[in-house]
């Protein structure tokens, strides 16, 4: 029996990675919620029960039915308090949703933004309607219909639009240590950009302003919070992490220096050379030569 459980988890992972989408009933596939990787997939969850959802620097205490939207770029955790907890979960990758050419609007939606509201209170009438949509997705993913991915994307969009009509939950409180929470989120976002595995996906968040914009906070607030917790400003942490990645790429890849510069977000190799020498006392070419 234990082997069957392990196999079902493995099959779930493989199917999710292959298709970029999976939907299931929580009560019938509880293990799947624990193995979900928020780094790769968006999440829409319709649940009935009592729980506390920690999302970025806020915590939502909920009882009854809620609709939750999880962004793969935003750290969150879920504490289930009820002994009975039922509902549905839908996971989908950016690549899966991108086929509808709506991925940019999805990331900017108030449902998925870090400064938005990811938890919505659901009435019994709304729960019954959304249950039907989730069940249609479950049924559809089992078929061989040629255009089932398009149909499932339409169901996801329907849930999103229904949610946008609803009033956001106000049953939340700022974390008691807001500086610590926002600092943890900052480091989470910083680390998720590494390691850099391809020159085709250069570094996106390179400055304190970039991170502040992503976190929907003022740059000064982010800098004060990070410095209060760590003793160093945001820019120092970003710079140190980029330098560490630059060293790793110089030592462990055969990429030319121009490609490394581009991958790290520098427009020109000269900018990268000057940055690297200022921080390390040597230039990229010399460091690489030392490793040969």
C-alpha positions as CSV (number, residue, x, y, z in Angstrom):
1,X,0.0,0.0,0.0
2,X,2.8,2.4,0.8
3,X,4.4,1.7,-2.6
4,X,1.1,2.6,-4.3
5,X,1.1,5.9,-2.5
6,X,4.6,6.7,-3.5
7,X,3.8,5.7,-7.1
8,X,0.7,7.9,-7.1
9,X,2.8,11.0,-5.9
10,X,5.4,10.3,-8.6
11,X,2.8,9.9,-11.3
12,X,1.2,13.2,-10.2
13,X,4.5,15.0,-10.4
14,X,5.3,13.6,-13.9
15,X,1.8,14.4,-15.2
16,X,1.9,17.9,-13.9
17,X,5.3,18.6,-15.4
18,X,4.3,17.0,-18.7
19,X,1.0,18.7,-19.2
20,X,1.6,21.9,-17.2
21,X,-1.8,21.5,-15.6
22,X,-3.6,19.3,-13.0
23,X,-6.9,19.6,-11.1
24,X,-8.1,17.3,-8.3
25,X,-10.4,17.1,-5.3
26,X,-8.5,17.8,-2.1
27,X,-10.2,15.1,-0.1
28,X,-9.3,12.4,-2.7
29,X,-5.7,13.6,-3.3
30,X,-4.5,15.3,-0.1
31,X,-0.8,14.2,-0.7
32,X,-0.7,16.2,-3.9
33,X,-1.2,19.5,-2.1
34,X,1.9,18.8,0.0
35,X,4.2,18.0,-2.9
36,X,3.0,21.1,-4.9
37,X,6.0,23.3,-5.9
38,X,5.0,26.9,-5.8
39,X,8.1,27.8,-7.7
40,X,6.7,26.4,-10.9
41,X,2.9,26.6,-10.8
42,X,0.0,29.0,-10.2
43,X,-2.6,27.7,-7.9
44,X,-6.4,28.2,-7.6
45,X,-7.9,26.5,-4.5
46,X,-11.6,26.3,-3.5
47,X,-11.8,25.0,0.0
48,X,-14.3,24.6,2.8
49,X,-13.0,24.5,6.4
50,X,-11.0,26.5,8.9
51,X,-7.5,27.6,8.0
52,X,-4.8,30.3,8.2
53,X,-3.1,31.3,5.0
54,X,0.2,33.2,5.3
55,X,0.8,35.2,2.1
56,X,3.8,37.5,1.7
57,X,3.5,39.8,4.7
58,X,-0.1,39.1,5.6
59,X,-2.0,36.3,7.2
60,X,-5.6,35.4,6.4
61,X,-7.7,33.6,9.0
62,X,-10.7,31.9,7.3
63,X,-13.6,29.7,8.2
64,X,-16.2,28.5,5.7
65,X,-15.6,28.4,1.9
66,X,-12.8,30.5,0.3
67,X,-11.2,30.8,-3.1
68,X,-7.5,31.2,-3.0
69,X,-5.1,32.3,-5.8
70,X,-1.4,31.4,-5.4
71,X,1.4,33.1,-7.5
72,X,4.6,31.0,-8.1
73,X,6.6,34.1,-7.4
74,X,5.1,34.9,-4.0
75,X,5.9,32.7,-0.9
76,X,2.9,31.5,1.0
77,X,2.0,28.7,3.4
78,X,-1.3,27.1,4.5
79,X,-2.2,25.9,8.0
80,X,-5.3,23.7,8.1
81,X,-7.1,23.9,11.4
82,X,-10.3,21.9,10.7
83,X,-10.4,18.2,11.0
84,X,-12.6,18.2,7.9
85,X,-11.3,20.1,5.0
86,X,-12.7,19.6,1.4
87,X,-12.6,21.3,-2.0
88,X,-10.7,21.4,-5.2
89,X,-7.2,22.5,-6.3
90,X,-6.1,23.6,-9.8
91,X,-2.4,23.9,-10.7
92,X,-1.1,25.3,-13.9
93,X,2.2,26.5,-15.3
94,X,2.9,29.9,-16.9
95,X,3.7,28.0,-20.1
96,X,0.3,26.3,-20.1
97,X,-1.6,29.5,-19.6
98,X,0.6,31.5,-22.0
99,X,-0.9,29.7,-24.9
100,X,-4.0,31.9,-24.4
101,X,-1.8,35.1,-24.7
102,X,-3.1,36.3,-21.4
103,X,-0.1,35.5,-19.1
104,X,0.9,39.1,-18.6
105,X,-2.6,40.2,-17.5
106,X,-2.7,37.2,-15.2
107,X,0.5,38.2,-13.4
108,X,-0.8,41.8,-13.0
109,X,-4.2,40.7,-11.8
110,X,-5.2,41.8,-8.3
111,X,-5.8,38.1,-7.6
112,X,-2.2,37.2,-8.2
113,X,-0.2,40.4,-7.4
114,X,1.7,40.5,-4.2
115,X,-0.1,43.7,-3.2
116,X,-3.4,42.2,-4.2
117,X,-5.9,40.1,-2.3
118,X,-5.6,36.4,-3.0
119,X,-8.4,35.2,-0.7
120,X,-12.1,35.6,-1.5
121,X,-15.0,34.6,0.8
122,X,-17.5,32.4,-1.1
123,X,-21.2,32.0,-0.5
124,X,-23.0,28.7,-0.8
125,X,-24.5,29.6,-4.2
126,X,-21.1,30.6,-5.5
127,X,-19.5,27.5,-4.1
128,X,-22.0,25.2,-6.0
129,X,-21.3,27.1,-9.2
130,X,-17.5,26.9,-8.8
131,X,-17.7,23.3,-7.8
132,X,-19.3,22.6,-11.2
133,X,-16.4,24.4,-13.0
134,X,-13.7,22.5,-11.1
135,X,-15.6,19.2,-11.8
136,X,-15.8,20.0,-15.5
137,X,-12.0,20.5,-15.5
138,X,-11.5,17.2,-13.8
139,X,-13.7,15.4,-16.3
140,X,-12.2,17.2,-19.2
141,X,-8.6,16.3,-18.3
142,X,-9.5,12.6,-18.5
143,X,-10.7,12.9,-22.2
144,X,-8.8,12.6,-25.5
145,X,-10.5,15.7,-26.9
146,X,-8.0,17.5,-29.2
147,X,-8.8,21.0,-27.9
148,X,-9.2,20.1,-24.2
149,X,-6.3,22.4,-23.2
150,X,-8.1,25.3,-24.7
151,X,-11.3,24.3,-22.9
152,X,-9.5,24.0,-19.6
153,X,-7.9,27.4,-20.1
154,X,-11.3,28.8,-20.7
155,X,-12.5,27.3,-17.4
156,X,-9.6,28.9,-15.6
157,X,-10.4,32.2,-17.1
158,X,-14.0,31.8,-16.1
159,X,-13.0,31.2,-12.5
160,X,-10.7,34.2,-12.6
161,X,-13.5,36.5,-14.0
162,X,-16.0,35.2,-11.5
163,X,-13.5,36.0,-8.7
164,X,-12.9,39.5,-10.0
165,X,-16.6,40.3,-9.5
166,X,-16.3,39.3,-5.8
167,X,-15.4,41.5,-2.8
168,X,-12.0,40.6,-1.3
169,X,-11.8,39.1,2.1
170,X,-11.0,41.6,4.8
171,X,-10.3,39.0,7.5
172,X,-6.6,39.4,7.5
173,X,-3.9,41.1,9.6
174,X,-0.4,42.3,8.9
175,X,2.2,40.0,10.3
176,X,3.4,41.1,13.8
177,X,6.9,41.5,12.4
178,X,6.2,43.1,9.0
179,X,9.9,43.9,8.5
180,X,10.9,40.3,9.0
181,X,8.2,39.0,6.7
182,X,8.9,41.4,3.8
183,X,12.6,40.7,4.2
184,X,12.0,37.0,3.9
185,X,9.9,37.6,0.8
186,X,12.7,39.7,-0.7
187,X,15.2,36.9,-0.2
188,X,12.8,34.4,-1.6
189,X,12.4,36.4,-4.8
190,X,16.2,37.0,-5.0
191,X,17.1,33.3,-4.6
192,X,14.4,32.1,-7.1
193,X,16.3,33.8,-9.9
194,X,19.3,31.5,-9.4
195,X,21.1,29.5,-10.6
196,X,21.0,31.0,-14.1
197,X,20.8,28.0,-16.4
198,X,20.5,29.7,-19.8
199,X,21.6,32.8,-21.5
200,X,18.1,33.0,-23.0
201,X,16.6,33.8,-19.6
202,X,18.6,36.8,-18.3
203,X,18.2,38.2,-14.7
204,X,15.0,40.1,-14.4
205,X,15.2,41.7,-11.0
206,X,18.5,43.5,-10.7
207,X,17.9,46.6,-8.6
208,X,16.2,47.5,-5.3
209,X,13.5,49.4,-7.3
210,X,12.9,46.2,-9.3
211,X,12.2,44.2,-6.2
212,X,10.1,47.0,-4.6
213,X,8.0,47.1,-7.7
214,X,7.5,43.3,-7.7
215,X,6.6,43.4,-4.0
216,X,4.3,46.4,-4.5
217,X,6.0,48.4,-1.7
218,X,8.0,51.7,-1.8
219,X,11.7,51.2,-2.3
220,X,12.5,53.1,0.9
221,X,10.2,50.9,2.9
222,X,11.9,47.7,1.5
223,X,15.3,49.1,2.2
224,X,14.5,50.1,5.7
225,X,13.0,46.7,6.4
226,X,15.9,44.7,5.0
227,X,18.5,46.8,6.8
228,X,16.6,46.6,10.1
229,X,16.6,42.8,9.9
230,X,20.0,42.1,8.3
231,X,22.1,45.2,9.0
232,X,22.7,45.7,5.3
233,X,20.7,47.5,2.6
234,X,18.8,45.8,-0.2
235,X,21.4,46.8,-2.8
236,X,24.2,45.1,-0.9
237,X,22.4,41.7,-0.9
238,X,21.5,42.0,-4.6
239,X,25.1,42.9,-5.5
240,X,26.6,40.1,-3.4
241,X,24.3,37.5,-5.0
242,X,25.0,38.7,-8.5
243,X,28.8,38.5,-7.9
244,X,28.5,35.0,-6.4
245,X,26.6,33.9,-9.5
246,X,29.1,35.6,-11.8
247,X,31.9,33.6,-10.1
248,X,30.0,30.4,-10.5
249,X,29.3,31.0,-14.2
250,X,33.0,31.9,-14.8
251,X,34.3,28.9,-13.0
252,X,31.8,26.2,-14.0
253,X,30.6,27.0,-17.5
254,X,32.2,27.6,-20.9
255,X,30.0,30.6,-21.7
256,X,31.9,33.5,-23.1
257,X,32.1,36.6,-20.9
258,X,29.7,38.6,-23.0
259,X,27.0,35.8,-22.6
260,X,27.6,35.8,-18.8
261,X,27.2,39.6,-18.7
262,X,23.9,39.4,-20.7
263,X,22.6,36.6,-18.5
264,X,23.3,38.7,-15.4
265,X,21.3,41.6,-16.8
266,X,24.2,43.8,-18.0
267,X,23.6,45.5,-21.4
268,X,27.3,45.6,-22.3
269,X,30.2,43.4,-21.3
270,X,32.1,46.5,-20.3
271,X,29.5,47.3,-17.7
272,X,29.9,43.8,-16.3
273,X,33.7,44.0,-16.3
274,X,33.7,47.3,-14.4
275,X,31.1,46.0,-11.9
276,X,33.0,42.7,-11.3
277,X,36.4,44.4,-10.8
278,X,35.0,47.0,-8.4
279,X,33.5,44.3,-6.2
280,X,36.2,41.6,-6.4
281,X,39.4,43.5,-7.3
282,X,40.0,41.5,-10.4
283,X,38.3,41.2,-13.8
284,X,36.2,38.3,-15.1
285,X,38.9,37.1,-17.6
286,X,41.6,37.0,-14.9
287,X,39.4,35.0,-12.5
288,X,38.6,32.5,-15.1
289,X,42.3,32.1,-16.0
290,X,43.0,31.3,-12.4
291,X,40.7,28.3,-12.5
292,X,42.3,26.8,-15.6
